């Protein structure tokens, strides 16, 4: 009995590699987004502490310095929000690339399953034909005797 051989096995393996690569890039993009979100959260926390500290101060010079610091923090927050938005867009792009690569791999996996099933059906058909032929020969031998 011959062994099943999927003609597109190299392509299927290549699609698996592409999917793995896309999955890694997607994970890296998610990690970057989480990092950028943590930085943004840190800036918001710094702003809360600065506001709380500023309200407790009676010194005018210190309050002016706090307002300048708060303005600086607001600018940093705006920049960080832009970085978070950019990272989110990259995550969505990488997610779409991963989903596409996964779909491509699944197409070849399904094709392999279909071809394997067809191979088994063909083997069963040949086996049945062989059994029928042997049974026919035995019947012919019995009739001759």
N, C-alpha and C positions, 0 to 999 in steps of 0.2 A: 504494500500500500504506500502510495507516495505521500510525502509530507506537505502540509499546507504552507504555501508561500505567498504572502501578501506583496504584490508587485509595488505598491506604493509605501512600503514600510519605511524607507529612507525619508520620504516626504513627511510621513506621520511623525517620525522621530524628530525631524526638523521643526515641525509644528509644536511638538512638546517643548523643545528647547526655546522656541519663540515665546510660548506661553509662560515658561518659567522666568525668562528674562523680563517679560512684561509684568509679571507678578512681583518681581524684585523691585522694579522701578516704581510700581504702584506703592509698595510698602515704604520705599524711601521717600516718596512724595508725601505719604501720610505722616511719616515721622517728621519731616520738615514742617508740615502744617502744624503738628502738635507742638513743636519747638517754638514756632512763631506765635502760636496762641498762648503758650506759657510766658513768652516775653511780653506779650500784650497784657496779660493778666498781671504780670509783675509791675508793669508801668501803671496800671489802674490802682494797684495796691499802694505803690509809692505816692500816687496822687492823693489817695484817701488819707494816708498818714500825714502828708504835707498839709492838706487842708485842716486836718484835726490839730496838728501842731500850730499852724498859723492862726487859728481861731483862739488858741489859748494864750497867744502872745500879746502883750500890751505895748511893746517897743515898736514904734512906727518904722524905724529903719529895718528891723527884722521882718516886719510885715511886708515892706516893699520888696525885700530880698525874696520872701516867700512867693509873692506874686510873680516875680521874674522867674523863679524856679518853676512855678505852676505853668507859666506860659511856655517855658522850655519843655516841660513834661507834656503839655498838650500837643506841641509840635511833634515830639517823639511818638506820642500815641497816634497821631494822624499818619505818620510815616509807617508805624508798625501795623496799623490797620490796612494800609496799602499792601504791605508785605503779606499779611494774612490773606487778603483778597487774591493776590497773585498766587500764593501757595494753594489756595482753594481751587483756583482755575487749573493749576497744574495737576492737582489731585484728580479733578474731574477728567482731564485729558488722559492721564495715565490709567484711570479706571476704565475709560472707554477703550483704550488700547488693549488693556488686559481682557476685557469682556470679548473684544473682537478676536484676540488670539485664542482665547478659550473656546469660542464658537468654532474657529477654524480647526482646532485640534479635535473637537467633538465630532466634526464632520468626518474626519479621517478615521476616528475611532468607530463611528457608526458604519462607515463604509467597510472597514475591516471586519466588523461583526457580520455584516450582510454577506460579504465574500466568504467568510468562514462558514456561515450557515449554508450557503450555496455549495461550498466544497463538501460539507458533510452530506448534504442531500444527494450530490452526485456520487459520492462514495457508497451511500446506501443503495442508490439505484443500480450501480454496477454490481454491488454485492448481491442484490436481489436477482439481477439478470444471471449472474454466475450460479446462484442457487437454483434458479429455474432451469438453466441449461443442464446442470448436473442431474436434477430430478428428471428432466426429459430424457437424458441418456440412460438413466437407470430404468425408466419405464420402457424405453426401446429395447434394452437388454432383456428385461423380463418378458417382453412380448416375443422376442426371438427365441427364448428358451422354452 
